[in-house]
Amino acid sequence: MIDRSHDLPIARRARELGISRGSVYYLPRSVPPADLALMRRIDELHLEYPFAGSRMLRDLLAGEGIVVGRLHVATLMKRLAIEAIYRRPNTSKPAPGRKIYPYFLRRLQVTRANQVWAMDITYIPMARGFVYLAAVVDWFSRRVLSWRLSITMQADFCIEAVEEAIGWFGKPEIFNTDQGSQFTSIDFTKVLMAEGIKISMDGRGAWRDNVFVERLWKSVKYEEVYLRAYETVSHARASIGRYLKFYNGRRPHSSLGRRTPDHAYFNRPLLAAA
């Protein structure tokens, strides 16, 4: 817990605890247990049927005996930070002062580590409540370079993850995200521009543009999150941290020739099977 009367600045205490500043200042509002259960099921359905919008999800839920209105499903999808993913005309306009950058990865041959990094956010259910997980991933090796948990969707925890990744591993040539408000914010993009990193953004609703991060989320949720019932944020952080260490260092990937992300990122040879 943060003692707000302590003399040490809150920003420093948040940094020492490994949590975002927004998580400290934010005063959470409780979510009804029925909505928490519904959010978890919507998240599971979204992983299975990423093309499903609020109407289809409503109907899928109805087929399971869960009666809920489409507008409520849409509201929970927004809270989950998910949307139906399919190619459609990009008629959206950025918020004032925010720029949408073009997508630079189409037909690009990614052949080495640190050529392209990608970042995304996903919803993580807990026993009571939920948090958001952000991760920076090396596109070539699938290695998770840094990650953060937050109870809010503010940009600061994404910025902290990016700064940590750059601090540990240098910088990529291209950094790819979706068009979420966290990634189009001036505070976020100026971190990348200050490093001379080329900014790339997915087409709105186009899942293939950031497919490797989507695959990471599916692995994290089916192999870790859905097997747990995190009691606290610290419990979630510790357990997800253990899984991501396994994911990077021990979990082989068929797309990497059975190498782990660590092997691919650090250009280590695959050890021959005994």
KELOVO-276454 format. One record per residue (C-alpha): x, y, z; residue number from 1; chain. Coordinates in pm, 1 decimal, decimal comma, padded with zeros to 6 digits. Example, Ala and Ser with C-alpha at 12.3 -4.5 7.8 and 13.67 -1.06 7.14 Angstrom:
% KELOVO-276454
xx:yy:zz:n:chain
01230,0:-00450,0:00780,0:1:A
01367,0:-00106,0:00714,0:2:A
% end
This chain:
% KELOVO-276454
xx:yy:zz:n:chain
00000,0:00000,0:00000,0:1:A
00108,4:00357,5:-00067,1:2:A
00125,7:00583,6:00239,2:3:A
00024,6:00919,4:00095,0:4:A
00154,1:01103,0:00405,0:5:A
00511,8:00975,8:00359,0:6:A
00778,8:01231,6:00266,3:7:A
00918,0:01024,8:-00023,5:8:A
00764,4:01140,9:-00356,4:9:A
00485,5:00916,5:-00479,4:10:A
00644,2:00889,7:-00826,3:11:A
00963,2:00748,0:-00674,9:12:A
00774,4:00502,6:-00453,6:13:A
00571,8:00384,4:-00752,8:14:A
00894,7:00331,6:-00949,5:15:A
01052,7:00134,5:-00665,4:16:A
00741,8:-00085,7:-00637,6:17:A
00730,4:-00145,6:-01013,6:18:A
00385,9:00008,4:-01060,1:19:A
00272,8:00298,4:-01275,1:20:A
00216,1:00644,7:-01131,2:21:A
-00138,3:00641,0:-01268,2:22:A
-00212,9:00334,2:-01057,7:23:A
-00123,0:00531,4:-00745,3:24:A
-00324,8:00842,5:-00817,6:25:A
-00627,5:00655,3:-00953,3:26:A
-00914,0:00591,6:-00711,3:27:A
-01076,2:00269,4:-00834,7:28:A
-01449,4:00217,7:-00859,6:29:A
-01575,8:-00130,6:-00788,4:30:A
-01712,0:-00336,7:-01076,5:31:A
-02014,7:-00557,5:-01001,6:32:A
-01923,6:-00927,6:-00973,6:33:A
-02169,2:-01011,0:-01252,8:34:A
-01988,5:-00771,9:-01486,7:35:A
-01649,1:-00916,2:-01389,5:36:A
-01770,1:-01266,2:-01478,1:37:A
-01918,3:-01136,1:-01803,5:38:A
-01596,8:-00952,6:-01893,0:39:A
-01393,6:-01267,2:-01844,9:40:A
-01626,2:-01466,6:-02071,3:41:A
-01624,8:-01192,3:-02337,2:42:A
-01244,6:-01191,7:-02326,0:43:A
-01237,8:-01570,0:-02372,7:44:A
-01481,4:-01549,6:-02666,1:45:A
-01278,3:-01269,1:-02822,9:46:A
-00967,1:-01489,2:-02823,9:47:A
-01162,9:-01765,5:-02997,6:48:A
-01362,4:-01541,5:-03235,9:49:A
-01165,7:-01216,3:-03280,6:50:A
-01394,3:-01110,0:-03564,8:51:A
-01701,1:-01104,5:-03337,6:52:A
-01845,2:-00761,8:-03263,5:53:A
-02087,6:-00669,4:-02987,7:54:A
-02390,6:-00813,2:-03169,8:55:A
-02229,2:-01150,6:-03236,7:56:A
-02088,5:-01167,8:-02884,1:57:A
-02433,9:-01091,3:-02744,9:58:A
-02574,8:-01378,7:-02949,8:59:A
-02293,6:-01615,5:-02852,3:60:A
-02357,8:-01533,6:-02486,4:61:A
-02731,0:-01586,3:-02536,0:62:A
-02652,7:-01931,7:-02673,7:63:A
-02486,7:-02004,9:-02340,0:64:A
-02789,6:-01883,6:-02148,5:65:A
-02640,2:-01542,8:-02063,6:66:A
-02889,1:-01269,1:-02148,4:67:A
-02727,6:-00928,3:-02194,4:68:A
-02794,1:-00630,4:-02419,3:69:A
-02568,5:-00538,2:-02709,7:70:A
-02494,3:-00193,1:-02571,3:71:A
-02378,6:-00341,5:-02241,2:72:A
-02154,9:-00584,3:-02430,8:73:A
-02012,1:-00289,3:-02625,6:74:A
-01947,4:-00100,8:-02300,2:75:A
-01761,8:-00395,6:-02151,5:76:A
-01563,1:-00444,7:-02473,4:77:A
-01446,0:-00085,0:-02441,3:78:A
-01342,6:-00148,7:-02081,4:79:A
-01158,9:-00461,4:-02197,2:80:A
-00983,1:-00256,4:-02468,2:81:A
-01094,5:-00497,9:-02741,5:82:A
-01284,8:-00461,5:-03065,8:83:A
-01379,9:-00685,3:-03353,8:84:A
-01072,0:-00717,6:-03573,2:85:A
-01119,7:-00707,3:-03947,9:86:A
-01009,8:-00489,9:-04234,9:87:A
-01234,9:-00189,3:-04290,9:88:A
-01201,8:00162,1:-04432,5:89:A
-01011,5:00384,3:-04191,4:90:A
-01249,5:00677,1:-04154,0:91:A
-01152,1:00763,2:-03796,1:92:A
-00977,8:01088,7:-03715,9:93:A
-00714,6:01130,5:-03448,2:94:A
-00795,8:01332,8:-03139,7:95:A
-00681,5:01696,4:-03151,7:96:A
-00304,5:01716,8:-03116,3:97:A
-00257,6:01346,4:-03189,5:98:A
-00116,3:01194,5:-03505,1:99:A
-00190,1:00855,3:-03655,8:100:A
00124,3:00713,9:-03814,7:101:A
00128,0:00486,1:-04122,9:102:A
00185,7:00111,1:-04102,3:103:A
00541,8:00033,9:-04214,5:104:A
00558,1:-00344,8:-04169,7:105:A
00360,7:-00458,4:-04472,4:106:A
00590,9:-00665,3:-04696,1:107:A
00885,6:-00578,5:-04470,9:108:A
01131,2:-00865,7:-04423,0:109:A
01213,4:-00878,1:-04051,6:110:A
01543,3:-01064,9:-04032,7:111:A
01712,1:-00965,3:-03706,3:112:A
01651,9:-00874,7:-03344,8:113:A
01586,3:-00507,6:-03264,0:114:A
01474,0:-00435,9:-03618,6:115:A
01108,7:-00408,2:-03513,5:116:A
00950,0:-00391,4:-03171,2:117:A
00576,3:-00405,2:-03108,2:118:A
00361,4:-00313,7:-02808,8:119:A
00006,4:-00383,6:-02702,4:120:A
-00222,0:-00389,8:-02397,7:121:A
-00454,4:-00666,8:-02282,6:122:A
-00703,3:-00725,9:-02001,6:123:A
-00610,4:-00959,5:-01715,7:124:A
-00895,2:-01090,8:-01493,7:125:A
-00835,5:-01149,7:-01123,3:126:A
-01041,5:-01317,4:-00852,3:127:A
-01190,2:-00978,1:-00769,7:128:A
-01132,1:-00708,5:-01026,6:129:A
-00889,7:-00683,5:-01315,3:130:A
-00571,3:-00515,8:-01436,2:131:A
-00415,1:-00433,2:-01770,9:132:A
-00094,0:-00587,6:-01902,4:133:A
00130,1:-00401,5:-02148,4:134:A
00428,4:-00565,9:-02314,4:135:A
00707,6:-00468,2:-02552,2:136:A
00791,5:-00756,3:-02787,2:137:A
01077,4:-00802,9:-03031,5:138:A
00908,5:-00892,0:-03361,6:139:A
01185,7:-01117,7:-03492,7:140:A
01241,5:-01333,3:-03184,1:141:A
00897,4:-01296,6:-03011,6:142:A
01092,0:-01212,1:-02694,9:143:A
00908,4:-01006,0:-02431,2:144:A
01157,3:-00725,8:-02360,7:145:A
00962,1:-00550,7:-02086,3:146:A
00614,2:-00543,2:-01938,4:147:A
00399,7:-00359,5:-01686,5:148:A
00070,6:-00410,7:-01502,7:149:A
-00165,4:-00121,9:-01428,4:150:A
-00516,7:-00073,7:-01292,8:151:A
-00573,1:00213,0:-01539,0:152:A
-00539,2:00260,7:-01913,6:153:A
-00326,6:00573,5:-01884,2:154:A
-00018,5:00603,8:-02105,0:155:A
00235,2:00621,9:-01823,1:156:A
00272,5:00246,7:-01764,3:157:A
00330,4:00197,9:-02137,9:158:A
00593,8:00470,9:-02135,3:159:A
00768,8:00307,6:-01839,8:160:A
00780,0:-00027,6:-02021,5:161:A
00925,4:00131,2:-02336,1:162:A
01187,2:00324,7:-02140,1:163:A
01289,7:00008,2:-01957,4:164:A
01320,6:-00190,7:-02281,6:165:A
01536,0:00079,7:-02440,6:166:A
01746,7:00102,1:-02126,1:167:A
01815,7:-00272,0:-02126,3:168:A
01830,8:-00358,9:-02496,7:169:A
01903,0:-00043,4:-02694,5:170:A
01645,2:00069,4:-02947,7:171:A
01466,6:-00072,6:-03251,8:172:A
01453,7:00076,1:-03597,9:173:A
01070,6:00059,7:-03602,1:174:A
00820,2:00055,4:-03315,1:175:A
00470,9:-00072,4:-03397,6:176:A
00148,2:-00027,7:-03198,2:177:A
-00222,8:-00001,1:-03259,9:178:A
-00402,8:00333,5:-03269,8:179:A
-00501,1:00330,5:-02902,4:180:A
-00507,2:00657,7:-02713,9:181:A
-00208,5:00551,0:-02503,0:182:A
00009,2:00507,0:-02812,3:183:A
-00105,1:00819,2:-02998,5:184:A
-00051,4:01040,1:-02693,5:185:A
00214,8:01307,8:-02723,5:186:A
00391,5:01182,4:-02409,3:187:A
00427,4:00833,5:-02558,9:188:A
00532,3:00925,7:-02912,8:189:A
00785,8:01183,2:-02798,3:190:A
00979,8:00906,2:-02618,2:191:A
01017,6:00723,3:-02949,9:192:A
01090,7:01035,2:-03152,0:193:A
01358,6:01144,4:-02905,9:194:A
01538,7:00814,7:-02979,7:195:A
01500,2:00851,7:-03355,8:196:A
01273,7:00546,1:-03374,9:197:A
01038,5:00516,5:-03672,3:198:A
00677,3:00493,0:-03549,0:199:A
00438,8:00247,3:-03716,0:200:A
00069,0:00198,4:-03635,4:201:A
-00173,8:-00077,0:-03730,3:202:A
-00468,9:-00015,7:-03954,4:203:A
-00769,4:00024,8:-03727,0:204:A
-00920,9:-00316,0:-03648,9:205:A
-00663,5:-00504,3:-03860,1:206:A
-00548,2:-00796,1:-03646,8:207:A
-00277,2:-00917,1:-03886,1:208:A
-00085,6:-00592,2:-03842,0:209:A
00022,3:-00693,4:-03491,6:210:A
-00036,1:-01067,6:-03509,2:211:A
00267,1:-01174,2:-03304,2:212:A
00150,7:-00978,3:-02999,7:213:A
-00199,8:-01122,7:-03040,0:214:A
-00043,6:-01470,2:-03032,3:215:A
00148,3:-01376,5:-02719,2:216:A
-00174,5:-01272,7:-02544,9:217:A
-00336,8:-01603,5:-02637,1:218:A
-00041,9:-01796,1:-02490,4:219:A
-00034,3:-01583,5:-02174,3:220:A
-00405,1:-01626,2:-02112,2:221:A
-00448,2:-01995,7:-02189,6:222:A
-00120,1:-02109,4:-02033,4:223:A
-00119,6:-01875,7:-01730,7:224:A
-00402,8:-01631,1:-01662,5:225:A
-00705,9:-01857,4:-01708,3:226:A
-00543,1:-02120,1:-01485,9:227:A
-00518,4:-01874,1:-01195,1:228:A
-00738,3:-01660,3:-00976,3:229:A
-00508,3:-01378,1:-00874,1:230:A
-00602,1:-01243,8:-00531,7:231:A
-00398,5:-00922,9:-00555,5:232:A
-00210,2:-00716,0:-00810,8:233:A
00118,2:-00826,2:-00652,4:234:A
00010,8:-01191,5:-00689,1:235:A
-00072,8:-01131,1:-01055,2:236:A
00259,1:-00954,0:-01112,9:237:A
00464,0:-01232,2:-00955,6:238:A
00280,3:-01514,6:-01135,1:239:A
00279,2:-01345,1:-01476,8:240:A
00646,5:-01261,0:-01427,3:241:A
00727,6:-01628,0:-01371,0:242:A
00532,9:-01724,6:-01682,8:243:A
00703,5:-01464,1:-01902,7:244:A
01042,6:-01583,5:-01779,8:245:A
00938,4:-01935,1:-01887,6:246:A
00800,3:-01799,1:-02217,2:247:A
01126,0:-01623,7:-02301,8:248:A
01371,6:-01879,8:-02174,5:249:A
01219,2:-02227,0:-02194,5:250:A
00909,6:-02235,3:-02417,5:251:A
01007,8:-02345,8:-02772,2:252:A
00830,1:-02192,5:-03072,2:253:A
00767,3:-02385,3:-03391,8:254:A
00793,9:-02060,6:-03589,5:255:A
01146,0:-02016,8:-03448,5:256:A
01259,1:-02365,8:-03544,7:257:A
01189,0:-02493,2:-03190,8:258:A
01414,6:-02229,0:-03041,4:259:A
01305,3:-02017,0:-02748,5:260:A
01269,0:-01638,9:-02783,2:261:A
01588,0:-01599,9:-02579,8:262:A
01777,9:-01823,5:-02822,2:263:A
01645,9:-01631,4:-03121,8:264:A
01700,2:-01286,2:-02971,0:265:A
02053,2:-01347,9:-02850,6:266:A
02135,3:-01557,3:-03161,2:267:A
02208,5:-01870,4:-02963,3:268:A
02212,6:-02208,3:-03145,5:269:A
01946,1:-02465,1:-03068,5:270:A
02085,7:-02733,8:-02838,5:271:A
02058,3:-03079,5:-02990,3:272:A
01807,7:-03311,5:-02824,4:273:A
01962,5:-03582,0:-02610,2:274:A
% end
